[in-house]
Amino acid sequence: MTQVLDAQHDTARGIGAWVAGHRGTLVVVAATLVVAMGFGGLGLITVFMGPMEAELGWSRSDTSLAYAFSTAGMAIGGLWWGRLSDRVDVRLLLALGAAGMVGSLLAMSALRSLPLFYFAHLIYGGLGFSVLYSPLLSTSGEWFPERRGLVMGIVTAGGAAGQGLLPFFASLAIKAFGWRWAFVEIGCALLVALALTLPWLRWPQGFRPPAGIAADAPATSRAETTTVAMLAIAAFFCCMCMGVPVVHLAGFVSAVCGSASAGATSMVIAMISGAVGRVCLGSIADRIGPLKAYAAASFVQTACVVVFPVLQEGWSLMALSALFGLGFAGNMTCLSLCVRDAVPASRFGGAIGAVMMVAWAGMAAGGYAGGVLFDLSLSYTPSFVVAGVAGALNLAVLTALQLWRGADRRSAEPDGYAGGNGLVR
């Protein structure tokens, strides 16, 4: 009997050691799946706008404005919840965010008026995904600090994959059951996924919670403040450029190819390519620095949105969608890494919340402007031209930040805060 008990004890201890040793990997996997579901929910409007407009008589700008409300919720909520994530138990935020996401999607299935549709999207962003976003990035990144770029690339790659796959499966559900039941099915699937993954998310063992770190953190420096502010400005133009194709690529490709399935396929290709791009750009950022990687991704994104209106063949649009996915998706990974390198762990939640508030405002502006310009011209060409201008402004701000960083390093290197890759020195 004693030998049996000893054997059971050794087995239990071995299982416990295995779980502890692989906890970080499980955290990264869980965070990746949650990010996939969160961003996938934001992208659902791309396939729901058509059937909702047909049944309810809404215009393209009406439905596009719903996306603006969800991104506005992400912007405002991200600032508040990001700061709060530096101070409270992450499990409370995870439970609240999950309830907000699932509840808003289920509510959308019964909506018949625009104001309630907008309110549901505002809740999804402001009391749903924005609550989860900062804790997901901060907890997963701290498990592997020496490979933070690769880890954040993997986690944020889930967002790109979710933006392609969830709308694709939603389009199949819409064809089979109608758009109302499709919302119900997605909400239930999201509930199951969150219930299985969120319990795994936690800080590394021995890592002091943010509230404990805050008292020991260095004071905010001039270089840190300036860098975060410039990153926020760049993020606005970057996401304004991004917002047009993210919201309207499916509709644009559908119109050119004369097939709704072609539009959904282009989104799948873009987002799957984006998942690869985020992992690759995250790994590249570990080697050349996040700012240079961010500029490279932004250049690819800007070039693609300028070329989209020129192409009129299905195969070329699919190929360009894949290239666009590489650039657009890498932007979000590298932006998060830039912010983390500019601030210590104790202020990452508040800093990423502030930057993403401005970034989501850019997404809202780009998505809504694309719909308005289409209604005015019955063409997506003006929308993509405006997106290209925004992308060029983003590159200009990143160039200015690189030049300022070099000048600041030469003049005041001892006074700056140095992050993992030395964004601010």
PENORVEN-V24755 format. One record per pair of residues at least 12 apart in sequence whose C-alpha atoms are under 10 Angstrom apart, sorted by the first residue. I is the first residue (numbers start at 1). GAP is how many residues later the second one is. Records with the same first field share a line. If there is no record, write none. Layout:
I->GAP, GAP
This chain:
20->184, 185
23->120, 177, 178, 179, 180, 181, 182
24->115, 116, 117, 118, 119, 120, 176, 177, 178, 179, 180, 181
25->115, 118, 119, 126
26->114, 171, 174, 175
27->109, 112, 113, 114, 116, 128, 170, 171, 172, 173, 174, 175, 176, 177
28->108, 109, 111, 112, 113, 115, 116, 123, 124, 126, 127, 172, 173
29->111, 122, 125, 126, 129, 168, 171, 172
30->106, 110, 125, 128, 163, 164, 166, 167, 168, 169, 170, 171
31->101, 102, 104, 105, 106, 108, 109, 121, 123, 124, 125, 127, 163, 166, 167, 169, 170
32->104, 105, 108, 119, 120, 121, 122, 123, 124, 125, 126, 127, 129, 130, 165
33->122, 123, 124, 125, 126, 128, 129, 160, 161, 163, 164, 165
34->64, 95, 98, 99, 102, 121, 122, 124, 125, 128, 156, 159, 160, 162, 163, 164
35->94, 97, 98, 101, 102, 120, 121, 122, 123, 124, 125, 126, 127, 128
36->119, 120, 121, 122, 123, 124, 125, 126, 127, 128, 129, 130, 239
37->64, 92, 121, 122, 123, 124, 125, 126, 128, 129, 149, 152, 153, 154, 156, 157
38->59, 60, 63, 86, 87, 90, 91, 92, 94, 95, 120, 121, 124, 125, 128, 152, 156
39->90, 94, 117, 119, 120, 121, 122, 123, 124, 125, 127
40->118, 119, 120, 121, 122, 123, 124, 125, 126, 127, 128, 130, 231
41->29, 60, 61, 64, 80, 83, 84, 88, 118, 121, 122, 125, 126, 129, 142, 145, 146, 149
42->25, 28, 29, 32, 59, 79, 82, 83, 87, 117, 120, 121, 124, 125, 204, 205
43->24, 116, 117, 119, 120, 121, 122, 123, 124, 203, 204, 224
44->23, 118, 119, 120, 121, 122, 123, 124, 125, 126, 127, 139, 142, 203
45->18, 19, 21, 22, 76, 122, 201, 202, 203
46->17, 18, 21, 117, 121, 122, 125, 200, 201, 202, 203, 204, 205, 217, 218, 221
47->119, 120, 121, 122, 123, 124, 125, 127, 132, 200, 201, 203, 204, 213, 214, 216, 217, 220
48->15, 119, 122, 123, 126, 130, 131, 132, 134, 135
49->12, 13, 14, 15, 17, 130, 198, 202
50->13, 129, 201, 210
51->120, 123, 124, 127, 128, 129
52->60, 126, 127, 128
55->57, 124
56->56, 57, 58
58->55, 56
59->312, 313, 316
60->188, 191, 308, 310, 311, 312, 313, 314, 315
61->306, 307, 308, 309, 310, 311, 312, 313, 314, 315
62->52, 56, 306, 309, 310
63->51, 54, 55, 305, 308
64->183, 184, 300, 302, 303, 304, 305, 306, 307, 308
65->49, 52, 53, 56, 299, 300, 302, 303, 304, 306, 307
66->48, 49, 50, 51, 52, 53, 54, 55, 56, 298, 301, 302
67->51, 54, 55, 58, 176, 180, 296, 297, 298, 300, 301
68->50, 53, 54, 57, 175, 179, 292, 293, 294, 295, 296, 297, 298, 299, 300, 301
69->48, 49, 50, 51, 52, 53, 54, 55, 56, 57, 291, 292, 295, 299
70->48, 49, 50, 51, 52, 53, 54, 55, 56, 58, 59, 60, 290, 293, 294
71->50, 51, 53, 54, 55, 59, 285, 286, 288, 289, 290, 291, 292, 293, 294, 296
72->49, 50, 51, 53, 54, 285, 286, 287, 288, 289, 290, 291, 292, 293
73->46, 48, 49, 50, 51, 52, 53, 54, 55, 56, 57, 284, 287, 288, 291
74->47, 48, 49, 50, 51, 52, 53, 54, 55, 56, 57, 59, 279, 282, 283, 284, 285, 286, 287, 290
75->50, 51, 55, 278, 279, 280, 281, 282, 283, 284, 285, 286, 287, 288, 289
76->46, 49, 50, 51, 54, 277, 278, 280, 281, 282, 284, 285
77->45, 46, 48, 49, 50, 51, 52, 53, 54, 276, 277, 279, 280
78->47, 48, 49, 50, 51, 52, 53, 54, 55, 56, 271, 272, 273, 274, 275, 276, 277, 278, 279, 280, 282
79->47, 51, 52, 55, 270, 271, 272, 273, 274, 275, 276, 277, 278, 279
80->46, 50, 51, 269, 270, 273, 274, 277
81->12, 16, 45, 46, 49, 50, 51, 52, 53, 54, 268, 269, 272
82->48, 49, 50, 51, 52, 53, 56, 265, 266, 267, 268, 269, 270, 271, 272, 274, 275
83->51, 263, 264, 265, 266, 267, 268, 269, 270, 271
84->47, 50, 51, 126, 127, 265, 266, 269
85->46, 47, 48, 49, 50, 53, 124, 125, 126, 261, 262, 263, 264, 265, 268
86->48, 49, 52, 123, 124, 125, 126, 127, 128, 259, 260, 261, 262, 263, 264
87->122, 123, 124, 125, 126, 127, 259, 260, 262
88->121, 122, 123
89->46, 113, 114, 120, 121, 122
90->41, 42, 44, 45, 46, 49, 111, 112, 113, 119, 120
91->41, 44, 107, 108, 109, 110, 111
92->39
93->34, 35, 37, 38, 39, 40, 41, 42
94->34, 35, 37, 38, 39, 41, 42, 100, 104, 105, 107
95->33, 36, 37, 99, 100, 103, 104
96->31, 32, 33, 35, 36
97->26, 27, 28, 29, 30, 31, 32, 33, 34, 35, 36, 97
98->26, 29, 30, 31, 33, 34, 92, 93, 95, 96, 97, 100
99->25, 28, 29, 30, 92, 95
100->20, 23, 24, 25, 26, 27, 28, 29, 30, 31
101->19, 20, 22, 23, 24, 25, 26, 27, 28, 29, 30, 31, 86, 89, 90, 93
102->22, 26, 27, 81, 82, 84, 85, 86, 87, 88, 89, 90, 92
103->17, 20, 21, 25, 84, 85, 88
104->13, 15, 16, 17, 18, 19, 20, 21, 23, 24, 79, 83
105->15, 16, 18, 19, 77, 78, 79, 80, 81, 82, 83, 85
106->14, 74, 75, 76, 77, 78, 79, 80, 81, 82
107->12, 13, 14, 73, 76, 77, 80
108->12, 13, 71, 72, 73, 75, 76, 79
109->70, 71, 72, 73, 74, 75, 76, 78
110->70, 71, 73, 74
111->69
125->235
130->223, 226, 227
132->66
133->216, 219, 220, 223
134->202, 214, 215, 216, 217, 218, 219, 222
135->66, 67, 68, 213, 214
136->16, 19, 20, 62, 65, 66
137->14, 15, 18, 19, 196, 199, 200, 203, 211, 212, 215
138->14, 64, 65, 72, 198, 202, 207, 208, 210, 211, 214
139->62, 63, 64, 65, 68, 70
140->12, 15, 61, 62, 63, 64
141->12, 14, 62, 63, 196, 199, 204
142->61, 62, 65, 203
143->59, 60, 61, 62, 64
144->60
145->275
146->140, 274, 275
147->135, 136, 138, 139
148->134, 135, 137, 138, 189, 192, 272
149->129, 130, 131, 132, 133, 134, 135, 136, 137, 138, 140, 141, 184, 185, 187, 188, 189, 272
150->128, 129, 130, 131, 132, 133, 134, 135, 136, 183
151->127, 128, 131, 132, 182
152->126, 127, 129, 130, 131, 180, 181, 182, 184, 185
153->122, 123, 124, 125, 126, 127, 128, 129, 130, 131, 132, 176, 177, 179, 180, 181, 183, 184
154->121, 122, 123, 124, 125, 126, 127, 128, 129, 179
155->120, 123, 124, 127, 178
156->118, 119, 121, 122, 123, 126, 173, 174, 176, 177, 178, 180
157->114, 115, 116, 117, 118, 119, 120, 121, 122, 123, 125, 172, 173, 175, 176
158->113, 114, 116, 117, 118, 120, 121
159->112, 113, 115, 116, 119, 170, 173
160->107, 108, 110, 111, 112, 113, 114, 115, 116, 117, 118, 165, 166, 168, 169, 170, 172
161->106, 107, 108, 109, 110, 111, 112, 113, 114, 115, 168
162->106, 109, 110, 113
163->83, 104, 105, 107, 108, 109, 111, 112
164->82, 100, 101, 102, 103, 104, 105, 106, 107, 108, 109, 110, 111
165->99, 100, 102, 103, 104, 106, 107
166->20, 102
167->19, 97, 98, 100, 101
168->93, 95, 96, 97, 98, 99, 100
169->13, 17, 95, 99
170->12, 13, 15, 16, 94
171->89, 90, 93
172->89, 92
173->12, 13
208->138
209->136, 137
210->135, 136, 137, 138, 139
211->135
212->134
213->131, 132, 133, 134
214->130, 131, 132, 133
215->131
216->130
217->126, 127, 128, 129, 130
218->125, 126, 128, 129, 199
219->198
220->123, 124, 127, 196, 197
221->121, 122, 194, 195, 196, 203
222->193, 194, 195
223->119, 120, 181, 182, 185, 186, 189, 190, 192, 193, 194, 195, 200, 201, 202
224->115, 117, 118, 119, 120, 127, 192, 193, 194, 199, 200, 201
225->117, 118, 126
226->116, 175, 178, 179, 198
227->111, 112, 115, 116, 174, 175, 177, 178, 196, 197
228->110, 111, 112, 114, 115, 123, 124, 126, 127, 196
229->122, 125, 126, 129
230->125, 167, 168, 170, 171
231->60, 104, 105, 107, 108, 111, 124, 125, 127, 128, 163, 166, 167, 170
232->103, 107, 119, 120, 122, 123, 124, 125, 126, 127, 165
233->122, 125, 126, 129, 160, 161, 164, 165
234->64, 101, 121, 124, 125, 128, 156, 157, 159, 160, 161, 162, 163, 164, 165, 167
235->96, 97, 100, 120, 121, 122, 123, 124, 125, 126, 127, 128, 156, 159, 162, 163
236->119, 120, 121, 122, 123, 124, 125, 126, 127, 128, 129, 130, 154, 155, 157, 158
237->121, 122, 124, 125, 126, 128, 129, 150, 151, 152, 153, 154, 155, 156, 157, 158, 159, 160
238->60, 61, 63, 64, 90, 93, 94, 97, 121, 124, 125, 128, 149, 150, 152, 153, 154, 155, 156, 157, 159
239->59, 89, 92, 93, 117, 119, 120, 121, 122, 123, 124, 125, 126, 127, 128, 148, 151, 152, 155
240->119, 120, 121, 122, 123, 124, 125, 126, 127, 128, 129, 130, 146, 147, 148, 149, 150, 151, 154
241->57, 60, 61, 64, 87, 121, 122, 124, 125, 126, 142, 143, 144, 145, 146, 147, 148, 149, 150, 151, 152, 153
242->56, 59, 60, 63, 82, 85, 86, 87, 89, 120, 121, 122, 124, 125, 142, 145, 146, 148, 149
243->85, 117, 118, 119, 120, 121, 122, 123, 124, 125, 126, 127, 144
244->61, 119, 120, 121, 122, 123, 124, 125, 126, 127, 136, 139, 140, 141, 142, 143, 144
245->22, 59, 60, 63, 76, 79, 83, 121, 122, 125, 135, 138, 139, 142
246->21, 24, 25, 79, 82, 117, 120, 121
247->20, 116, 117, 119, 120, 121, 123, 124
248->15, 19, 118, 119, 120, 122, 123, 126, 132, 135, 136
249->14, 15, 17, 18, 21, 56, 59, 68, 72, 131, 135
250->12, 13, 14, 15, 16, 17, 18
251->12, 13, 15, 16, 129
252->14, 56, 57, 65, 122, 127, 128, 129
253->12, 13, 14, 55, 56, 58, 59, 60, 61, 64, 65, 68
254->12, 60
255->124, 125
256->53, 55, 56, 57, 58, 61
257->55, 56, 57, 58, 60
258->56
262->52, 55, 56
263->51, 54, 55
265->53, 56
266->48, 49, 51, 52, 53, 54, 55, 56, 59
267->51, 54, 55, 58
268->50, 53, 54, 57
269->49, 50, 51, 52, 53, 54, 55, 56
270->48, 49, 50, 51, 52, 53, 54, 55, 56, 57, 58, 59
271->50, 51, 53, 54, 55, 57, 58
272->50, 53, 54, 57
273->48, 49, 50, 51, 52, 53, 54, 55, 56
274->47, 48, 49, 50, 51, 52, 53, 54, 55, 56, 57
275->50, 51, 54, 55
276->49, 50, 53, 54
277->20, 45, 46, 47, 48, 49, 50, 51, 52, 53, 54, 56
278->19, 47, 48, 49, 50, 51, 52, 53, 54, 55, 56
279->47, 50, 51, 54
280->13, 46, 50, 53
281->12, 13, 15, 16, 45, 46, 48, 49, 50, 51, 52, 53
282->12, 48, 49, 50, 51, 52, 54, 55
283->51
284->50
285->45, 48, 49, 52, 53, 136
286->48, 51, 134, 135
287->134
288->133
289->45, 48, 49, 52, 131, 132, 133, 134
290->41, 43, 44, 45, 46, 47, 48, 49, 50, 51, 131, 132, 133
291->43, 44, 46, 47, 48, 50, 107, 108, 110, 111, 130, 131, 132
292->42, 46, 106, 107, 110, 131
293->37, 38, 40, 41, 42, 44, 45
294->33, 34, 36, 37, 38, 39, 40, 41, 42, 43, 44, 101, 104
295->32, 35, 36, 39, 40, 99, 100, 101, 102, 103, 104, 107
296->31, 34, 35, 38, 99
297->27, 28, 29, 30, 31, 32, 33, 34, 35, 36, 37
298->26, 28, 29, 30, 31, 32, 33, 34, 36, 93, 94, 96, 97, 100
299->28, 29, 32, 92, 93, 95, 96
300->23, 24, 25, 26, 27, 28, 30, 31, 91
301->22, 23, 24, 25, 26, 27, 28, 29, 30, 86, 87, 90
302->22, 25, 26, 82, 83, 85, 86, 87, 88, 89, 90, 91, 92, 93
303->20, 21, 24, 85, 88, 89
304->16, 17, 18, 19, 20, 21, 23, 24, 80, 84
305->15, 16, 19, 76, 78, 79, 80, 81, 82, 83, 84, 86
306->75, 77, 78, 79, 80, 81, 82, 83, 85
307->13, 74, 77, 78, 81
308->12, 13, 16, 72, 73, 76, 77
309->70, 71, 72, 73, 74, 75, 76
310->71
332->24, 27
335->17, 20, 21, 24
336->12, 15, 16, 19, 20
337->15, 82, 83, 84, 86
338->14, 81, 82, 83, 84, 85, 86
339->12, 13, 16, 80, 84, 85
340->12, 79, 80, 81, 83
341->76, 77, 78, 79, 80, 81, 82, 83
342->74, 75, 76, 77, 78, 79, 80, 81, 82, 83
343->74, 75, 76, 77, 80, 81
344->73, 74, 75, 76
345->74
362->28
366->17, 18, 20, 21, 24
367->16, 20
368->15
369->13, 14, 17, 18
370->12, 13, 14, 15, 16, 17
371->12
373->13
402->21
405->18, 19, 20
406->17, 18, 19
408->16, 17
409->13, 14, 15, 16
410->15
412->13
413->12
